[in-house]
Amino acid sequence: MNKKILILSCAAVLVVAGAFTFGNIQSQASATTEQEAQQVATDYLDALVAKDVEKVVKYVQDVRFKTDAEELAGYQDIVTNNPVYSYKILSVETKSPTQASVTIEYTSEHRGTDQTTFNVFKKGKEWQVTLENIELKKSIKNK
């Protein structure tokens, strides 16, 4: 009888320990996804503010452009004619281990200060910003 209780107690301890470990692993995965998503968004936005078009296109998949040449020309036009001066990441929401959404506030020449949300995703080992159907919120008045 004592042997049975000892075995059941050990099994219960292992189940509880496994549950805590699994929960901790899941929590760490979410934190890592959020950190990686925020980092690629920061890299993309820093390059945009610095007007470094080569770096911008490295971090983005922008469906508005059909070819790499169009994308380079499009971003060159953006940094020349409607530059982004500053930004602040307001939130990062993890959707899955390979996808998150990032909400930012930014200031540009033509739009003033505005907010938008875009997705970031992990493709292989690399994270990228993906731009499609972006909704500009225009919740803040132009300066």
C-alpha positions as CSV (number, residue, x, y, z in Angstrom):
1,M,0.0,0.0,0.0
2,N,2.8,2.5,0.9
3,K,4.6,1.6,-2.3
4,K,1.4,2.5,-4.3
5,I,1.0,5.9,-2.5
6,L,4.7,6.6,-3.1
7,I,4.4,5.9,-6.8
8,L,1.2,7.9,-7.1
9,S,2.8,10.8,-5.2
10,C,5.8,10.8,-7.5
11,A,3.6,10.7,-10.6
12,A,1.6,13.6,-9.3
13,V,4.8,15.6,-8.6
14,L,6.0,14.9,-12.1
15,V,2.7,16.0,-13.7
16,V,2.7,19.2,-11.8
17,A,6.4,19.9,-12.5
18,G,5.7,19.2,-16.2
19,A,2.8,21.6,-16.3
20,F,4.9,24.4,-14.8
21,T,7.7,23.7,-17.2
22,F,5.4,23.7,-20.2
23,G,3.8,26.9,-19.1
24,N,7.1,28.6,-18.6
25,I,8.3,27.4,-22.0
26,Q,5.2,28.9,-23.6
27,S,5.6,32.1,-21.8
28,Q,9.3,32.4,-22.9
29,A,8.3,31.6,-26.5
30,S,5.7,34.5,-26.4
31,A,8.3,36.9,-24.9
32,T,10.8,35.9,-27.6
33,T,8.3,36.4,-30.4
34,E,7.3,39.8,-29.0
35,Q,11.0,40.8,-28.7
36,E,11.9,39.6,-32.2
37,A,8.8,41.3,-33.7
38,Q,9.6,44.6,-31.9
39,Q,13.3,44.3,-33.1
40,V,12.4,43.9,-36.8
41,A,9.9,46.8,-36.5
42,T,12.5,49.0,-34.9
43,D,15.1,48.1,-37.5
44,Y,12.6,48.9,-40.3
45,L,11.5,52.2,-38.8
46,D,15.1,53.2,-37.9
47,A,16.1,52.7,-41.5
48,L,13.0,54.6,-42.7
49,V,13.9,57.6,-40.4
50,A,17.5,57.4,-41.5
51,K,16.4,57.4,-45.2
52,D,18.4,54.2,-45.8
53,V,16.3,52.7,-48.6
54,E,18.6,49.6,-48.9
55,K,18.0,48.7,-45.3
56,V,14.3,49.5,-45.5
57,V,13.6,47.0,-48.2
58,K,15.7,44.4,-46.4
59,Y,13.2,44.4,-43.5
60,V,9.9,44.8,-45.5
61,Q,7.6,42.8,-47.7
62,D,5.5,45.5,-49.3
63,V,2.7,44.2,-51.6
64,R,2.2,47.7,-53.1
65,F,5.3,47.0,-55.3
66,K,5.5,44.2,-57.8
67,T,9.2,44.2,-58.3
68,D,12.3,44.9,-56.3
69,A,13.1,47.9,-58.5
70,E,9.6,49.3,-58.0
71,E,10.0,48.8,-54.2
72,L,13.4,50.6,-54.2
73,A,12.0,53.5,-56.3
74,G,8.9,53.7,-54.1
75,Y,10.8,53.9,-50.9
76,Q,13.2,56.4,-52.4
77,D,10.2,58.5,-53.2
78,I,8.8,58.1,-49.7
79,V,12.0,59.1,-47.9
80,T,12.5,62.1,-50.3
81,N,9.0,63.5,-50.5
82,N,7.3,62.3,-47.3
83,P,10.0,61.5,-44.9
84,V,9.3,59.9,-41.5
85,Y,10.9,62.0,-38.8
86,S,10.2,60.0,-35.7
87,Y,8.2,57.0,-34.4
88,K,7.2,55.3,-31.2
89,I,6.1,51.7,-30.9
90,L,2.9,51.7,-28.9
91,S,2.3,48.0,-28.7
92,V,3.3,44.6,-30.0
93,E,0.6,41.9,-30.0
94,T,1.8,38.3,-30.5
95,K,-0.6,36.4,-32.7
96,S,1.4,33.1,-33.0
97,P,5.1,32.1,-32.6
98,T,5.7,33.4,-36.1
99,Q,3.4,36.4,-36.4
100,A,2.7,39.6,-34.4
101,S,1.1,43.0,-35.0
102,V,2.8,46.3,-34.2
103,T,1.1,49.5,-33.5
104,I,3.1,52.7,-33.9
105,E,2.8,56.4,-33.7
106,Y,4.9,58.3,-36.2
107,T,5.5,61.8,-37.6
108,S,5.9,62.4,-41.3
109,E,6.1,65.5,-43.4
110,H,2.6,65.2,-45.1
111,R,0.6,63.3,-42.5
112,G,1.9,65.0,-39.4
113,T,1.5,62.7,-36.4
114,D,-0.5,59.5,-37.0
115,Q,-1.0,55.9,-35.9
116,T,-1.0,52.7,-37.8
117,T,-0.7,49.0,-37.2
118,F,1.2,46.5,-39.4
119,N,2.1,42.9,-39.2
120,V,5.4,41.2,-38.8
121,F,6.1,37.6,-39.5
122,K,8.9,35.1,-39.3
123,K,9.8,33.4,-42.6
124,G,12.5,30.8,-42.0
125,K,14.8,32.4,-39.5
126,E,14.2,36.0,-40.5
127,W,11.5,38.4,-39.4
128,Q,10.0,40.9,-41.8
129,V,7.5,43.7,-41.7
130,T,4.6,43.0,-44.1
131,L,2.7,46.0,-45.5
132,E,-0.8,45.4,-46.9
133,N,-4.1,47.1,-46.3
134,I,-2.6,49.5,-43.8
135,E,-5.2,51.6,-42.0
136,L,-4.0,55.0,-41.0
137,K,-5.8,56.2,-37.9
138,K,-5.2,59.9,-38.1
139,S,-6.2,60.2,-34.4
140,I,-3.7,63.0,-33.8
141,K,-3.9,66.4,-35.3
142,N,-1.1,67.6,-37.7
143,K,1.4,69.9,-36.1
